[in-house]
Amino acid sequence: MKDYIEERAISIANYIIENNATVRQTAKEFGVSKSTVHKDVTDRLMQINPALAKQARKVLDVNKSERHIRGGMATKEKYLHQHGA
């Protein structure tokens, strides 16, 4: 594996853990796709630093379990602004 890919995977995991970030937020921050973020955390990082990978995975699992709530809140916010204006 190339050095810069390993460094990116570690940076991505640290960013997710420190900011409690979603895959989408992380992808935007690093200028990569959501699938790249996911692959870095689940596959590549497990080979480099399994403990860090597990920490990042924990954050992503929590975010995944809450995503339906976030989506509902975003939709509610959207319609409040449309009808309130």
Backbone as JSON, one array per atom type, in Angstrom:
{
  "sequence": "MKDYIEERAISIANYIIENNATVRQTAKEFGVSKSTVHKDVTDRLMQINPALAKQARKVLDVNKSERHIRGGMATKEKYLHQHGA",
  "N": [[0.84, -1.18, 0.0], [0.5, 2.22, -0.76], [2.33, 4.93, 0.78], [1.05, 7.45, 1.13], [-1.62, 6.75, 1.05], [-1.91, 5.19, 3.33], [-1.35, 7.16, 5.25], [-3.48, 8.91, 4.74], [-5.66, 7.27, 5.46], [-5.25, 7.0, 8.21], [-5.41, 9.68, 8.99], [-8.05, 10.24, 8.25], [-9.46, 8.52, 9.99], [-8.74, 9.62, 12.48], [-9.9, 12.15, 12.2], [-12.63, 11.5, 12.04], [-13.04, 10.41, 14.61], [-12.28, 12.55, 16.35], [-14.06, 14.6, 15.59], [-16.51, 13.47, 15.65], [-17.61, 12.76, 13.22], [-19.57, 12.23, 10.23], [-19.59, 9.86, 7.47], [-20.07, 11.23, 5.12], [-19.5, 13.94, 5.8], [-16.78, 13.67, 6.36], [-15.76, 12.79, 3.9], [-16.2, 15.06, 2.35], [-14.54, 16.91, 3.65], [-11.97, 15.82, 3.18], [-11.89, 15.68, 0.47], [-12.48, 13.38, -0.99], [-14.27, 10.42, -2.14], [-17.32, 9.06, -0.64], [-17.22, 6.29, -0.59], [-14.48, 5.84, -0.63], [-13.71, 6.84, 1.86], [-15.06, 5.03, 3.48], [-13.86, 2.59, 2.71], [-11.2, 3.12, 3.44], [-11.43, 3.26, 6.25], [-12.63, 0.79, 6.99], [-11.29, -1.36, 5.62], [-8.48, -0.77, 4.82], [-7.38, 0.53, 7.09], [-7.64, -1.38, 9.07], [-5.55, -3.11, 8.56], [-3.38, -1.51, 9.05], [-3.67, -0.15, 11.57], [-5.4, -1.61, 13.75], [-6.69, -0.99, 16.24], [-7.25, 1.76, 16.11], [-8.91, 1.71, 13.91], [-11.12, 0.32, 14.92], [-12.06, 2.16, 16.82], [-12.85, 4.32, 15.16], [-14.75, 3.02, 13.65], [-16.69, 2.54, 15.56], [-17.72, 5.12, 16.04], [-18.76, 5.66, 13.48], [-20.72, 3.67, 13.35], [-22.53, 4.5, 15.31], [-23.34, 6.93, 14.18], [-24.55, 5.92, 11.89], [-26.7, 4.56, 12.98], [-28.2, 6.68, 13.83], [-28.93, 8.09, 11.61], [-31.45, 8.16, 10.33], [-32.91, 9.77, 11.99], [-31.57, 12.22, 11.78], [-32.09, 12.77, 9.09], [-34.86, 13.13, 9.11], [-35.01, 15.41, 10.71], [-33.71, 17.28, 9.1], [-35.45, 17.42, 6.94], [-37.73, 18.42, 8.2], [-36.78, 20.92, 9.0], [-36.32, 22.06, 6.49], [-38.94, 22.34, 5.46], [-40.05, 24.03, 7.37], [-38.7, 26.41, 6.88], [-39.54, 26.95, 4.27], [-42.33, 27.31, 4.45], [-42.51, 29.18, 6.41], [-41.46, 31.51, 5.44]],
  "CA": [[0.0, 0.0, 0.0], [1.27, 3.46, -0.85], [2.43, 5.66, 2.05], [0.05, 8.51, 1.25], [-2.92, 6.13, 1.32], [-1.89, 4.84, 4.75], [-1.46, 8.41, 6.01], [-4.86, 9.4, 4.58], [-6.55, 6.41, 6.24], [-5.06, 7.36, 9.62], [-5.96, 11.04, 9.15], [-9.51, 10.13, 8.17], [-9.95, 7.92, 11.24], [-8.58, 10.61, 13.55], [-10.9, 13.2, 11.97], [-13.94, 10.95, 12.41], [-13.09, 10.26, 16.06], [-12.2, 13.86, 17.01], [-15.19, 15.46, 15.26], [-17.75, 12.67, 15.64], [-18.05, 13.08, 11.87], [-20.19, 11.21, 9.39], [-18.81, 9.51, 6.27], [-20.27, 12.31, 4.16], [-18.72, 15.11, 6.26], [-15.36, 13.32, 6.22], [-15.45, 12.77, 2.46], [-16.15, 16.46, 1.9], [-13.35, 17.52, 4.27], [-10.75, 15.29, 2.59], [-11.97, 15.74, -0.99], [-12.55, 12.03, -1.55], [-15.65, 9.91, -2.17], [-17.79, 8.36, 0.56], [-16.74, 4.91, -0.64], [-13.06, 5.86, -0.26], [-13.67, 6.98, 3.33], [-15.51, 3.76, 4.05], [-12.83, 1.58, 2.45], [-10.05, 3.46, 4.27], [-11.69, 2.93, 7.66], [-12.97, -0.61, 7.24], [-10.31, -2.31, 5.09], [-7.07, -0.38, 4.88], [-6.94, 0.87, 8.45], [-7.56, -2.63, 9.85], [-4.22, -3.67, 8.34], [-2.37, -0.57, 9.56], [-3.86, 0.13, 12.99], [-6.72, -2.17, 14.09], [-7.32, -0.31, 17.38], [-7.79, 3.03, 15.59], [-10.02, 1.34, 13.01], [-12.28, -0.02, 15.75], [-12.59, 3.41, 17.39], [-13.53, 5.05, 14.09], [-15.92, 2.21, 13.28], [-17.69, 2.76, 16.6], [-18.34, 6.42, 15.75], [-19.56, 5.52, 12.26], [-21.89, 2.84, 13.65], [-23.48, 5.36, 16.03], [-23.88, 7.84, 13.18], [-25.43, 5.16, 11.0], [-27.94, 4.25, 13.7], [-28.95, 7.93, 14.04], [-29.11, 8.84, 10.36], [-32.86, 8.37, 10.01], [-33.36, 10.9, 12.81], [-31.0, 13.42, 11.15], [-32.81, 13.01, 7.84], [-36.17, 13.69, 9.47], [-34.82, 16.78, 11.21], [-33.36, 18.11, 7.95], [-36.68, 17.62, 6.17], [-38.58, 19.31, 9.0], [-36.16, 22.25, 8.9], [-36.55, 22.52, 5.12], [-40.33, 22.78, 5.3], [-40.27, 25.19, 8.24], [-38.19, 27.6, 6.18], [-40.34, 27.19, 3.07], [-43.66, 27.81, 4.79], [-42.39, 30.32, 7.33], [-40.95, 32.71, 4.76]],
  "C": [[0.89, 1.25, 0.0], [1.23, 4.22, 0.48], [1.33, 6.7, 2.2], [-1.34, 7.96, 1.53], [-3.01, 5.75, 2.8], [-2.06, 6.09, 5.61], [-2.87, 8.97, 5.94], [-5.81, 8.59, 5.45], [-6.46, 6.76, 7.73], [-5.65, 8.75, 9.9], [-7.48, 11.03, 9.15], [-10.08, 9.57, 9.47], [-9.86, 8.91, 12.39], [-9.63, 11.71, 13.43], [-12.28, 12.72, 12.41], [-14.08, 10.89, 13.93], [-13.15, 11.62, 16.76], [-13.46, 14.7, 16.79], [-16.54, 14.75, 15.28], [-18.42, 12.81, 14.26], [-18.7, 11.9, 11.17], [-19.27, 10.92, 8.2], [-18.89, 10.67, 5.28], [-19.47, 13.56, 4.53], [-17.23, 14.87, 6.05], [-14.94, 13.34, 4.76], [-15.31, 14.19, 1.93], [-14.88, 17.14, 2.4], [-12.06, 17.09, 3.56], [-10.76, 15.3, 1.06], [-11.92, 14.38, -1.65], [-14.01, 11.56, -1.54], [-16.01, 9.23, -0.85], [-17.27, 6.93, 0.58], [-15.26, 4.82, -0.28], [-12.91, 5.97, 1.25], [-14.01, 5.64, 3.96], [-14.45, 2.68, 3.89], [-11.59, 1.84, 3.31], [-10.26, 3.0, 5.71], [-11.89, 1.44, 7.87], [-11.88, -1.58, 6.79], [-8.86, -1.9, 5.38], [-6.58, -0.14, 6.3], [-6.83, -0.37, 9.34], [-6.18, -3.28, 9.71], [-3.14, -2.81, 8.99], [-2.45, -0.43, 11.08], [-5.26, -0.34, 13.41], [-7.43, -1.45, 15.24], [-7.97, 0.99, 16.93], [-8.99, 2.76, 14.7], [-11.28, 1.03, 13.82], [-12.91, 1.21, 16.38], [-13.41, 4.18, 16.35], [-14.82, 4.33, 13.7], [-17.06, 2.43, 14.29], [-18.46, 4.06, 16.36], [-19.26, 6.31, 14.53], [-20.82, 4.69, 12.51], [-22.96, 3.65, 14.39], [-24.15, 6.31, 15.04], [-24.87, 7.14, 12.26], [-26.76, 4.87, 11.69], [-28.81, 5.49, 13.91], [-29.33, 8.62, 12.74], [-30.57, 9.08, 10.0], [-33.43, 9.54, 10.79], [-32.87, 12.21, 12.19], [-31.74, 13.79, 9.87], [-34.17, 13.63, 8.1], [-36.05, 15.12, 9.95], [-34.51, 17.73, 10.06], [-34.6, 18.42, 7.12], [-37.61, 18.59, 6.9], [-38.08, 20.75, 8.88], [-36.43, 22.87, 7.52], [-37.96, 23.08, 4.97], [-40.68, 23.94, 6.22], [-39.83, 26.47, 7.55], [-39.02, 27.94, 4.95], [-41.67, 27.84, 3.42], [-43.62, 29.05, 5.67], [-42.02, 31.61, 6.63], [-41.98, 33.48, 4.0]]
}
